[in-house]
C-alpha cells in the first residue's frame, strides 16, 4: 500500500516494469540481483547484492 501512496503524493510517480528495475540495478552497480514474485500477489521482492 505504501507504493500506492508514494505514487499518489509525488509528482511523476510510476510503477516500474521488470526490465526497468533490471536496468536501474545494473546501472547502479549491483553485481547480482533477482526479482522474485510473491505467489497470489501483485508484488515482488527485489534482492540485490553490491
Secondary structure, 3 states (H helix, E strand, C coil): CHHHHHHHHCCCCCCCCHHHHHHHHHHCCCCEEEEEECCCCCCEEEEEEC
